Amino acid sequence: MIPVVNKPAIYFHADQSANPDCIKQVLFGIEEEGIPCELEIMPLKDEVQAAFRASASSPLLVGITLKNDHLVIHYRNLPPDQPLFSEYRFCAATLEKQRNMGMNAARLVKGVPFK
């Protein structure tokens, strides 16, 4: 039997209600930092818990969720109810801020200072 090895990536779970343009900006920020990301569109109930579950299953220890207008970035080594970033009214933010949140998720993986 061949073991299944997950590709190292940040796991990004977005609810069906998430704005596609906001998703793209986060992905652009992650890409600019050169870190792979796996996006999955799925129904989300609790975005904080979903972000923690994504980080727990991510080989890079980082999970992101976006539901409605709430973006959450979680790190596996943090308590489940204490995400690293929790940004409400996210899609109302500037494109630069949206992209910076993606960059910050990638920078967490790289271990470099946040923007």
DSSP file (Angstrom, degrees, kcal/mol; ACC not computed):
  #  RESIDUE AA STRUCTURE BP1 BP2  ACC     N-H-->O    O-->H-N    N-H-->O    O-->H-N    TCO  KAPPA ALPHA  PHI   PSI    X-CA   Y-CA   Z-CA
    1    1 A M              0   0    0      0, 0.0     0, 0.0     0, 0.0     0, 0.0   0.000 360.0 360.0 360.0 134.0    0.0    0.0    0.0
    2    2 A I        -     0   0    0      1,-0.0     2,-0.1     0, 0.0     0, 0.0  -0.789 360.0-123.4 -91.6 126.7    1.3    3.4   -0.9
    3    3 A P        -     0   0    0      0, 0.0     2,-0.6     0, 0.0    -1,-0.0  -0.405  21.1-120.9 -69.7 145.9    0.9    6.1    1.8
    4    4 A V        -     0   0    0     -2,-0.1     2,-0.5     2,-0.0     0, 0.0  -0.776  28.6-166.3 -87.9 122.4   -1.0    9.2    0.9
    5    5 A V        -     0   0    0     -2,-0.6     2,-0.3     3,-0.0     0, 0.0  -0.945  15.3-134.1-113.9 122.9    1.2   12.3    1.4
    6    6 A N        -     0   0    0     -2,-0.5     3,-0.0     1,-0.1    -2,-0.0  -0.546  25.8-112.7 -74.9 137.6   -0.5   15.7    1.5
    7    7 A K        -     0   0    0     -2,-0.3     2,-0.3     1,-0.1    -1,-0.1  -0.498  40.7-101.7 -65.0 132.2    1.2   18.3   -0.6
    8    8 A P  S    S+     0   0    0      0, 0.0     2,-0.3     0, 0.0    -1,-0.1  -0.418  70.4 132.8 -59.4 120.8    2.6   21.0    1.7
    9    9 A A        -     0   0    0     -2,-0.3    51,-1.0    26,-0.1     2,-0.4  -0.984  62.0-102.7-163.6 155.2    0.1   23.9    1.5
   10   10 A I  E     -a   37   0A   0     26,-2.4    28,-3.0    -2,-0.3     2,-0.6  -0.716  42.1-131.9 -76.1 135.9   -1.9   26.4    3.5
   11   11 A Y  E     -ab  38  63A   0     51,-1.8    53,-2.7    -2,-0.4     2,-0.5  -0.852  23.3-171.5 -97.3 123.9   -5.5   25.1    3.6
   12   12 A F  E     -ab  39  64A   0     26,-3.0    28,-2.5    -2,-0.6     2,-0.6  -0.960   1.5-172.5-118.7 113.1   -8.1   27.8    2.7
   13   13 A H  E     -ab  40  65A   0     51,-3.1    53,-1.5    -2,-0.5     2,-0.4  -0.936   6.0-173.6-109.9 121.3  -11.7   26.9    3.2
   14   14 A A  E     -ab  41  66A   0     26,-2.4    28,-2.7    -2,-0.6    53,-0.2  -0.922  21.8-124.5-116.5 139.2  -14.3   29.4    1.9
   15   15 A D    >   -     0   0    0     51,-2.7     3,-1.8    -2,-0.4    30,-0.0  -0.365  29.7-110.5 -72.6 158.1  -18.0   29.3    2.4
   16   16 A Q  T 3  S+     0   0    0      1,-0.3    -1,-0.1    26,-0.2    51,-0.1   0.766 119.7  58.8 -61.3 -23.5  -20.3   29.4   -0.7
   17   17 A S  T 3  S+     0   0    0     49,-0.1    -1,-0.3     2,-0.1    50,-0.1   0.545  80.8 116.6 -82.1  -7.0  -21.3   32.9    0.4
   18   18 A A  S <  S-     0   0    0     -3,-1.8    51,-0.1    48,-0.3    -4,-0.1  -0.347  75.9-108.6 -68.5 141.7  -17.7   34.2    0.3
   19   19 A N     >  -     0   0    0     49,-0.6     4,-2.1     1,-0.2     3,-0.5  -0.553  20.2-144.9 -70.4 121.1  -17.0   36.9   -2.2
   20   20 A P  H  > S+     0   0    0      0, 0.0     4,-2.3     0, 0.0    -1,-0.2   0.833  98.9  56.0 -58.4 -33.4  -14.9   35.5   -5.0
   21   21 A D  H  > S+     0   0    0      2,-0.2     4,-1.8     1,-0.2     5,-0.1   0.881 107.4  48.5 -67.7 -36.6  -12.9   38.8   -5.4
   22   22 A C  H  > S+     0   0    0     -3,-0.5     4,-1.9     2,-0.2    -1,-0.2   0.905 110.2  52.1 -67.6 -41.1  -11.9   38.7   -1.7
   23   23 A I  H  X S+     0   0    0     -4,-2.1     4,-2.4     1,-0.2    -2,-0.2   0.931 108.3  51.9 -58.6 -45.7  -10.8   35.0   -2.1
   24   24 A K  H  X S+     0   0    0     -4,-2.3     4,-2.7     1,-0.2    -1,-0.2   0.900 106.8  52.1 -59.8 -42.5   -8.7   36.0   -5.1
   25   25 A Q  H  X S+     0   0    0     -4,-1.8     4,-2.1     2,-0.2    -1,-0.2   0.905 110.1  48.4 -63.5 -40.9   -6.9   38.8   -3.2
   26   26 A V  H  X S+     0   0    0     -4,-1.9     4,-2.1     1,-0.2    -1,-0.2   0.936 112.8  48.7 -62.5 -45.7   -6.0   36.4   -0.3
   27   27 A L  H  X S+     0   0    0     -4,-2.4     4,-2.6     1,-0.2    -2,-0.2   0.887 108.6  53.7 -62.1 -39.2   -4.7   33.9   -2.8
   28   28 A F  H  X S+     0   0    0     -4,-2.7     4,-2.5     1,-0.2    -1,-0.2   0.918 108.4  50.3 -60.8 -42.9   -2.7   36.6   -4.6
   29   29 A G  H  X S+     0   0    0     -4,-2.1     4,-1.0     2,-0.2    -2,-0.2   0.903 111.8  46.9 -62.8 -41.9   -1.0   37.5   -1.3
   30   30 A I  H ><>S+     0   0    0     -4,-2.1     5,-1.6     1,-0.2     3,-0.6   0.924 112.5  50.4 -64.3 -44.1   -0.1   33.9   -0.5
   31   31 A E  H ><5S+     0   0    0     -4,-2.6     3,-1.7     1,-0.2    -2,-0.2   0.884 102.8  59.8 -62.4 -39.9    1.2   33.4   -4.0
   32   32 A E  H 3<5S+     0   0    0     -4,-2.5    -1,-0.2     1,-0.3    -2,-0.2   0.816 105.4  49.9 -59.1 -29.7    3.4   36.6   -3.8
   33   33 A E  T <<5S-     0   0    0     -4,-1.0    -1,-0.3    -3,-0.6    -2,-0.2   0.492 115.4-119.1 -88.3  -3.4    5.1   35.0   -0.8
   34   34 A G  T < 5 +     0   0    0     -3,-1.7    -3,-0.2    -4,-0.3    -2,-0.1   0.752  66.7 135.0  77.8  24.8    5.7   31.8   -2.8
   35   35 A I      < -     0   0    0     -5,-1.6    -1,-0.2   -26,-0.0    -2,-0.1  -0.899  54.8-119.8-108.1 134.6    3.8   29.4   -0.5
   36   36 A P        -     0   0    0      0, 0.0   -26,-2.4     0, 0.0     2,-0.4  -0.371  29.3-166.4 -71.4 152.3    1.3   26.9   -2.0
   37   37 A C  E     -a   10   0A   0    -28,-0.3     2,-0.5    -2,-0.1   -26,-0.2  -0.999  15.1-150.4-141.3 139.6   -2.3   27.0   -1.0
   38   38 A E  E     -a   11   0A   0    -28,-3.0   -26,-3.0    -2,-0.4     2,-0.4  -0.961  17.4-159.7-110.9 118.6   -5.2   24.6   -1.4
   39   39 A L  E     +a   12   0A   0     -2,-0.5     2,-0.4   -28,-0.2   -26,-0.2  -0.824  11.5 178.5-100.2 134.7   -8.6   26.3   -1.8
   40   40 A E  E     -a   13   0A   0    -28,-2.5   -26,-2.4    -2,-0.4     2,-0.6  -0.991  20.0-146.7-135.7 128.7  -11.9   24.4   -1.1
   41   41 A I  E     +a   14   0A   0     -2,-0.4   -26,-0.2   -28,-0.2   -28,-0.1  -0.837  40.7 142.7 -92.7 123.9  -15.3   25.9   -1.3
   42   42 A M        -     0   0    0    -28,-2.7     2,-0.3    -2,-0.6   -26,-0.2  -0.982  56.7 -84.1-156.0 158.5  -17.6   24.3    1.4
   43   43 A P        -     0   0    0      0, 0.0     2,-0.4     0, 0.0   -28,-0.1  -0.548  45.5-162.2 -69.9 133.2  -20.4   25.1    3.8
   44   44 A L        +     0   0    0     -2,-0.3     3,-0.2     1,-0.2   -28,-0.0  -0.955  20.3 178.3-118.8 135.5  -18.9   26.5    7.0
   45   45 A K  S    S+     0   0    0     -2,-0.4     2,-0.6     1,-0.3    -1,-0.2   0.868  82.0  18.3 -95.2 -59.0  -20.8   26.8   10.3
   46   46 A D     >  -     0   0    0      1,-0.1     4,-2.5     2,-0.0    -1,-0.3  -0.945  67.0-162.6-118.3 109.6  -18.2   28.2   12.7
   47   47 A E  H  > S+     0   0    0     -2,-0.6     4,-2.0     1,-0.2     5,-0.1   0.809  88.3  53.5 -66.7 -30.0  -15.4   29.9   10.8
   48   48 A V  H  > S+     0   0    0      2,-0.2     4,-2.0     1,-0.2    -1,-0.2   0.948 113.3  42.2 -68.7 -47.7  -13.0   30.0   13.8
   49   49 A Q  H  > S+     0   0    0      1,-0.2     4,-2.5     2,-0.2    -2,-0.2   0.887 114.2  52.6 -65.4 -38.0  -13.4   26.2   14.4
   50   50 A A  H  X S+     0   0    0     -4,-2.5     4,-2.3     2,-0.2    -1,-0.2   0.888 108.3  50.6 -64.7 -38.3  -13.2   25.5   10.7
   51   51 A A  H  X S+     0   0    0     -4,-2.0     4,-2.4     2,-0.2    23,-0.2   0.892 110.3  49.9 -66.7 -38.8   -9.9   27.5   10.4
   52   52 A F  H  X S+     0   0    0     -4,-2.0     4,-2.5     2,-0.2    -2,-0.2   0.931 110.8  48.9 -64.9 -43.9   -8.5   25.6   13.3
   53   53 A R  H  X S+     0   0    0     -4,-2.5     4,-1.5     1,-0.2    -2,-0.2   0.895 110.9  51.1 -61.9 -38.9   -9.5   22.3   11.7
   54   54 A A  H  X S+     0   0    0     -4,-2.3     4,-1.2     1,-0.2    -1,-0.2   0.914 111.7  46.7 -63.8 -41.6   -7.9   23.5    8.4
   55   55 A S  H  < S+     0   0    0     -4,-2.4    21,-0.3     1,-0.2     6,-0.3   0.876 109.3  55.0 -67.5 -35.7   -4.7   24.3   10.3
   56   56 A A  H  < S+     0   0    0     -4,-2.5    -1,-0.2     1,-0.2    -2,-0.2   0.805 115.0  38.9 -67.3 -28.8   -4.7   21.0   12.1
   57   57 A S  H  < S+     0   0    0     -4,-1.5    -1,-0.2    -5,-0.2    -2,-0.2   0.597  94.7 100.4 -96.1 -12.0   -4.9   19.1    8.7
   58   58 A S    ><  -     0   0    0     -4,-1.2     3,-1.7    -5,-0.1   -48,-0.1  -0.573  68.0-143.3 -76.0 130.4   -2.5   21.4    6.8
   59   59 A P  T 3  S+     0   0    0      0, 0.0    -1,-0.1     0, 0.0   -49,-0.1   0.752 106.1  51.5 -61.3 -21.9    1.1   20.1    6.4
   60   60 A L  T 3  S-     0   0    0    -51,-1.0   -50,-0.1     2,-0.2     3,-0.1   0.370 111.8-123.2 -96.9   4.2    2.2   23.8    6.8
   61   61 A L  S <  S+     0   0    0     -3,-1.7    15,-2.4    -6,-0.3     2,-0.4   0.567  74.3 113.0  71.5  11.9    0.1   24.2   10.1
   62   62 A V  E     - C   0  75A   0    -53,-0.3   -51,-1.8    13,-0.2     2,-0.4  -0.962  39.8-179.5-123.2 132.1   -1.8   27.2    8.7
   63   63 A G  E     -bC  11  74A   0     11,-2.2    11,-3.2    -2,-0.4     2,-0.4  -0.971   5.3-167.2-129.1 145.6   -5.6   27.3    7.9
   64   64 A I  E     -bC  12  73A   0    -53,-2.7   -51,-3.1    -2,-0.4     2,-0.3  -0.978   3.4-174.6-129.6 141.0   -7.7   30.1    6.6
   65   65 A T  E     -bC  13  72A   0      7,-2.3     7,-2.6    -2,-0.4     2,-0.4  -0.982   6.7-168.7-131.8 151.6  -11.5   30.5    6.4
   66   66 A L  E     +bC  14  71A   0    -53,-1.5   -51,-2.7    -2,-0.3     2,-0.4  -0.951  12.2 168.9-138.3 117.4  -13.7   33.1    4.8
   67   67 A K  E >   - C   0  70A   0      3,-2.1     3,-2.7    -2,-0.4     2,-0.5  -0.998  67.0 -41.3-130.9 129.2  -17.4   33.2    5.6
   68   68 A N  T 3  S-     0   0    0     -2,-0.4   -49,-0.6     1,-0.3    23,-0.1  -0.396 126.9 -26.4  53.1-107.4  -19.6   36.1    4.6
   69   69 A D  T 3  S+     0   0    0     -2,-0.5    21,-2.7   -51,-0.1     2,-0.5   0.005 114.9 102.9-124.1  26.9  -17.3   39.0    5.5
   70   70 A H  E <   -C   67   0A   0     -3,-2.7    -3,-2.1    18,-0.2     2,-0.4  -0.950  47.9-168.7-120.1 115.3  -15.2   37.3    8.2
   71   71 A L  E     -CD  66  87A   0     16,-2.5    16,-3.1    -2,-0.5     2,-0.4  -0.865   5.3-172.3-102.6 134.3  -11.7   36.1    7.5
   72   72 A V  E     -CD  65  86A   0     -7,-2.6    -7,-2.3    -2,-0.4     2,-0.5  -0.994   9.4-168.2-128.5 132.1   -9.9   33.9   10.0
   73   73 A I  E     -CD  64  85A   0     12,-2.5    12,-1.9    -2,-0.4    11,-1.3  -0.986  16.8-175.4-117.3 125.0   -6.3   32.8    9.9
   74   74 A H  E     -C   63   0A   0    -11,-3.2   -11,-2.2    -2,-0.5     2,-0.4  -0.874  17.9-149.7-123.3 153.8   -5.4   30.0   12.4
   75   75 A Y  E >   -C   62   0A   0     -2,-0.3     3,-2.2   -13,-0.2   -13,-0.2  -0.976  23.0-128.2-121.6 134.7   -2.1   28.3   13.4
   76   76 A R  T 3  S+     0   0    0    -15,-2.4   -14,-0.1    -2,-0.4    -1,-0.1   0.782 105.3  56.8 -54.9 -32.7   -2.2   24.7   14.6
   77   77 A N  T 3  S+     0   0    0    -16,-0.2    -1,-0.3     2,-0.1   -16,-0.0   0.434  91.3  87.9 -85.4   2.5   -0.2   25.4   17.8
   78   78 A L  S <  S-     0   0    0     -3,-2.2     6,-0.1     1,-0.1    -4,-0.0  -0.639  95.2 -87.2 -93.7 157.2   -2.7   28.0   19.0
   79   79 A P    >   -     0   0    0      0, 0.0     3,-2.2     0, 0.0    -4,-0.1  -0.342  42.6-114.0 -58.9 145.6   -5.8   27.1   21.2
   80   80 A P  T 3  S+     0   0    0      0, 0.0   -28,-0.2     0, 0.0   -27,-0.1   0.783 114.9  46.3 -55.1 -30.9   -8.8   26.3   18.9
   81   81 A D  T 3  S+     0   0    0      1,-0.2   -32,-0.1   -29,-0.1   -33,-0.0   0.281 102.1  70.6 -97.6  12.2  -10.8   29.3   20.0
   82   82 A Q    <   -     0   0    0     -3,-2.2    -1,-0.2   -34,-0.1     4,-0.0  -0.682  67.0-172.9-129.4  79.1   -7.9   31.8   19.6
   83   83 A P        -     0   0    0      0, 0.0    -9,-0.2     0, 0.0     3,-0.1  -0.240  31.7-123.4 -68.1 160.6   -7.0   32.4   16.0
   84   84 A L  S    S+     0   0    0    -11,-1.3     2,-0.4     1,-0.3   -10,-0.2   0.925  97.0  15.6 -68.5 -46.1   -4.0   34.4   15.0
   85   85 A F  E     +D   73   0A   0    -12,-1.9   -12,-2.5     2,-0.0     2,-0.4  -0.995  59.5 177.1-131.3 138.0   -6.1   36.8   12.9
   86   86 A S  E     -D   72   0A   0     -2,-0.4     2,-0.6   -14,-0.2   -14,-0.2  -0.887  13.0-176.5-139.0 105.7   -9.9   37.4   12.9
   87   87 A E  E >   -D   71   0A   0    -16,-3.1   -16,-2.5    -2,-0.4     3,-0.6  -0.897   6.4-164.7-116.0 108.6  -11.0   40.1   10.6
   88   88 A Y  T 3  S+     0   0    0     -2,-0.6   -18,-0.2   -18,-0.2    -2,-0.0  -0.537  78.1  24.9 -84.7 157.5  -14.6   41.2   10.4
   89   89 A R  T >  S+     0   0    0    -20,-0.5     3,-0.9    -2,-0.2     4,-0.4   0.854  79.8 157.4  56.5  36.4  -15.9   43.3    7.4
   90   90 A F  G X   +     0   0    0    -21,-2.7     3,-1.5    -3,-0.6   -20,-0.1   0.879  63.3  53.4 -61.2 -43.3  -12.9   41.9    5.5
   91   91 A C  G 3  S+     0   0    0      1,-0.3    -1,-0.3   -22,-0.1    -2,-0.1   0.652 101.8  60.8 -72.9 -12.6  -14.3   42.4    2.0
   92   92 A A  G <  S+     0   0    0     -3,-0.9    -1,-0.3   -23,-0.2    -2,-0.2   0.586  88.6  97.1 -84.1 -10.9  -14.9   46.1    2.9
   93   93 A A  S <  S-     0   0    0     -3,-1.5    -4,-0.0    -4,-0.4    -3,-0.0  -0.236  89.9 -85.3 -71.9 165.4  -11.1   46.5    3.4
   94   94 A T     >  -     0   0    0      1,-0.1     4,-2.4     4,-0.0     5,-0.2  -0.265  36.1-112.6 -65.8 158.2   -8.8   47.8    0.8
   95   95 A L  H  > S+     0   0    0      1,-0.2     4,-2.6     2,-0.2     5,-0.2   0.873 119.4  56.8 -59.1 -36.4   -7.4   45.4   -1.8
   96   96 A E  H  > S+     0   0    0      2,-0.2     4,-2.6     1,-0.2    -1,-0.2   0.919 107.4  46.4 -62.4 -43.9   -4.0   46.0   -0.3
   97   97 A K  H  > S+     0   0    0      2,-0.2     4,-1.8     1,-0.2    -2,-0.2   0.905 111.8  51.5 -66.5 -40.3   -5.2   44.9    3.2
   98   98 A Q  H  X S+     0   0    0     -4,-2.4     4,-1.3     1,-0.2    -2,-0.2   0.932 113.4  44.5 -60.3 -45.4   -7.0   41.8    1.7
   99   99 A R  H  X S+     0   0    0     -4,-2.6     4,-2.3     1,-0.2    -2,-0.2   0.883 108.7  57.7 -66.8 -38.1   -3.8   40.8   -0.1
  100  100 A N  H  X S+     0   0    0     -4,-2.6     4,-2.7     1,-0.2    15,-0.3   0.841 100.5  57.4 -62.1 -33.3   -1.7   41.5    3.0
  101  101 A M  H  X S+     0   0    0     -4,-1.8     4,-1.9     2,-0.2    -1,-0.2   0.909 108.0  46.8 -65.2 -39.7   -3.8   39.0    5.0
  102  102 A G  H  X S+     0   0    0     -4,-1.3     4,-2.0     2,-0.2    -2,-0.2   0.910 112.1  50.8 -63.9 -41.7   -2.8   36.4    2.5
  103  103 A M  H  X S+     0   0    0     -4,-2.3     4,-2.7     1,-0.2    -2,-0.2   0.899 107.9  53.3 -62.3 -39.8    0.8   37.5    2.7
  104  104 A N  H  X S+     0   0    0     -4,-2.7     4,-1.8     2,-0.2    -1,-0.2   0.880 106.2  52.2 -65.2 -37.7    0.6   37.3    6.5
  105  105 A A  H  X S+     0   0    0     -4,-1.9     4,-1.2     2,-0.2    -1,-0.2   0.928 113.7  44.3 -61.6 -43.7   -0.6   33.7    6.4
  106  106 A A  H  X S+     0   0    0     -4,-2.0     4,-2.0     1,-0.2    -2,-0.2   0.875 110.4  54.7 -68.0 -37.3    2.3   32.8    4.1
  107  107 A R  H  X>S+     0   0    0     -4,-2.7     4,-1.8     1,-0.2     5,-1.8   0.809 100.7  60.1 -68.2 -28.6    4.7   34.7    6.3
  108  108 A L  H  <5S+     0   0    0     -4,-1.8    -1,-0.2     2,-0.2    -2,-0.2   0.919 107.1  46.7 -61.3 -42.7    3.6   32.7    9.3
  109  109 A V  H  <5S+     0   0    0     -4,-1.2    -2,-0.2     1,-0.2    -1,-0.2   0.914 115.4  45.4 -63.2 -43.6    4.8   29.6    7.4
  110  110 A K  H  <5S-     0   0    0     -4,-2.0    -1,-0.2     2,-0.1    -2,-0.2   0.692 106.4-127.0 -76.2 -19.7    8.1   31.3    6.5
  111  111 A G  T  <5 +     0   0    0     -4,-1.8    -3,-0.2     1,-0.3    -4,-0.1   0.843  64.0 130.2  75.6  33.6    8.7   32.6   10.0
  112  112 A V      < -     0   0    0     -5,-1.8    -1,-0.3     1,-0.1    -2,-0.1  -0.790  66.2 -76.3-116.0 162.4    9.2   36.2    8.8
  113  113 A P        -     0   0    0      0, 0.0    -1,-0.1     0, 0.0     2,-0.1  -0.165  50.3-112.6 -59.1 148.6    7.5   39.4   10.2
  114  114 A F              0   0    0      1,-0.1   -13,-0.1    -3,-0.0   -10,-0.1  -0.358 360.0 360.0 -76.7 158.4    4.0   40.2    9.2
  115  115 A K              0   0    0    -15,-0.3    -1,-0.1    -2,-0.1   -14,-0.1   0.398 360.0 360.0 -87.2 360.0    2.9   43.1    7.0
